[in-house]
Amino acid sequence: MEIILQPDAESASRLAARLIARLVREKPDAVLGLATGGTPLLVYRELIRLHREEGLDFSRVTTFNLDEYIGLAPEHPQSYHAYMREHLFRHLNIPPENTHLPEGLAADVPKECEAYEQAIRAAGGIDLQLLGIGADGHIGFNEPTSSLASRTRIKTLARRTVEDNARFFDGDASKVPRHCITMGIGTILEARRVVLLAFGKSKALAIAETVEGPVSANVPASVLQHHPVAKLFLDEEAGAELRRADYYRWIYANKPAWQQDA
Ligand code: PGA
């Protein structure tokens, strides 16, 4: 795991976006795993800027999102389909047929989940998976005690997640769907690179447990300790509970030049 502590979410997001941009330049048909929620918004804003101002080309990129609420149509304003259209896809030149999210209205959920796994495999696997983290340590919607080997499947949202996400539903937790389809932890671990973003003090404990605690299904993100190329981009607040913060700063400041954008 590489821990990259930045003064604020803007600078952390710029670095993460630069990493994604570099991948897309080197591999124009890259497969990106994308996330929703409040956290990736600044990364998406920076990717849009790079597309507009520096001609970053997404015309051959393929994307797979982590998750979608069950019961919300793609047109529903709080669906993750709508989120992705609004905050990223409509601003870039990704062909719509290259963008994938689980289908929240699927009649046969297990079949939809298997088809999603199959589509990821058919695309050649995910080159880089972007992740946020829940205050309870979830990645995707893999809530605590999710199998560390899990694949795309239905999950029930934890109460904490429902409450955290109520802000996207007029502050009304009763409007937040209780179920979702999410990539599994095993699915996420197969991405060739993982970039996790965490900002704000509500994430500080989950980050400390993820980085410095034992690998445990109780903190699903801690499984990233097993991933060969996992980078965590944090602001100061999200890193506030890390015991070895000075060590991470030292390592990052002293990276060999050739590794600095890797
Ligand atoms: P947030 O959600 O970005 O809205 O904080 C992160 C997550 O639940 O994974």
Residues whose N, C-alpha, C, O or C-beta is under 5 A from the ligand:
A	BS01	PGA	T36 G37 G38 T39 G132 I133 G134 H138 G140
